[in-house]
């Protein structure tokens, strides 16, 4: 799973696993954006650029039983948070016959 989180660093984020639920949130330590520090809206060559604003957030995802939620790892690189969730090793592959009707 990959999340685009430009403006956040590893120290700003929290990844928690509880059973089959993975929760990603910003830390509660994010300073509020002061009025004079808010990203300014700039129009340049017909493109509106609002800058990067960091806000507190929290999202959760349920992971299928096919994956090892106990072995989840995370890394952050250039604004992308990547969660690596390995498959369980004892999965059985079942071939399905395709009928022609």
C-alpha positions as CSV (number, residue, x, y, z in Angstrom):
1,X,0.0,0.0,0.0
2,X,1.4,3.4,-0.9
3,X,0.2,6.8,0.4
4,X,1.2,10.2,-1.0
5,X,1.8,12.3,2.1
6,X,3.8,15.3,0.8
7,X,4.8,17.6,3.6
8,X,4.8,14.9,6.3
9,X,7.8,13.1,7.7
10,X,8.1,9.8,9.5
11,X,8.1,11.7,12.8
12,X,4.7,13.2,11.9
13,X,3.0,9.9,11.3
14,X,1.8,6.9,13.3
15,X,1.0,3.4,11.9
16,X,-0.8,1.0,14.2
17,X,-2.0,-2.6,13.7
18,X,-4.8,-4.0,15.7
19,X,-5.9,-7.5,14.5
20,X,-6.7,-7.1,10.9
21,X,-7.1,-3.3,11.0
22,X,-4.3,-0.9,10.0
23,X,-4.6,2.7,11.1
24,X,-2.5,5.5,9.7
25,X,-2.7,8.9,11.4
26,X,-0.8,12.1,11.8
27,X,0.6,12.7,15.2
28,X,-1.3,15.0,17.5
29,X,1.9,17.0,17.8
30,X,1.3,18.9,14.5
31,X,1.3,22.6,15.2
32,X,-1.8,24.4,14.0
33,X,-1.3,26.4,10.8
34,X,-1.3,30.0,11.8
35,X,-3.1,32.5,9.6
36,X,0.1,34.1,8.3
37,X,1.7,30.7,7.7
38,X,-1.1,29.2,5.7
39,X,-0.2,28.3,2.2
40,X,-0.9,31.2,-0.1
41,X,-3.0,30.6,-3.3
42,X,-0.9,31.7,-6.3
43,X,-2.1,31.8,-9.9
44,X,0.7,31.3,-12.4
45,X,0.3,30.6,-16.1
46,X,-3.3,29.4,-15.6
47,X,-2.4,27.0,-12.8
48,X,-3.6,27.4,-9.2
49,X,-1.0,26.4,-6.7
50,X,-2.1,26.3,-3.1
51,X,1.1,24.9,-1.6
52,X,1.2,22.0,0.9
53,X,-0.9,22.2,4.0
54,X,-0.4,19.6,6.8
55,X,-3.6,18.7,8.7
56,X,-4.3,16.1,11.3
57,X,-5.9,12.9,9.8
58,X,-6.7,9.3,10.7
59,X,-7.7,6.5,8.3
60,X,-8.1,2.8,8.8
61,X,-8.1,-0.2,6.5
62,X,-9.0,-3.8,7.0
63,X,-6.4,-6.3,5.8
64,X,-7.6,-9.6,4.4
65,X,-6.8,-12.8,6.3
66,X,-4.5,-13.8,3.3
67,X,-1.9,-11.4,4.7
68,X,0.4,-11.4,7.7
69,X,-0.7,-8.3,9.6
70,X,1.8,-9.1,12.3
71,X,4.7,-8.6,9.8
72,X,3.7,-5.2,8.4
73,X,6.6,-2.9,7.9
74,X,6.6,0.8,6.8
75,X,9.0,3.1,5.0
76,X,8.9,6.8,4.0
77,X,10.7,8.1,0.9
78,X,10.2,11.5,-0.8
79,X,6.7,12.0,0.6
80,X,5.4,8.4,-0.1
81,X,4.6,6.2,2.8
82,X,4.8,2.5,1.8
83,X,3.4,-0.3,3.9
84,X,4.7,-3.7,3.0
85,X,2.2,-6.4,4.0
86,X,3.5,-10.0,3.2
87,X,1.2,-12.8,2.1
88,X,0.9,-15.8,4.4
89,X,3.3,-18.5,3.3
90,X,0.9,-21.4,3.8
91,X,-1.7,-20.4,1.2
92,X,-3.0,-23.1,-1.0
93,X,-3.3,-22.4,-4.7
94,X,-6.6,-23.8,-6.2
95,X,-7.0,-24.2,-9.9
96,X,-10.5,-23.4,-11.2
97,X,-11.9,-25.2,-14.3
98,X,-13.5,-22.9,-16.9
99,X,-16.6,-24.4,-18.5
100,X,-17.5,-23.7,-22.0
101,X,-21.2,-23.3,-22.5
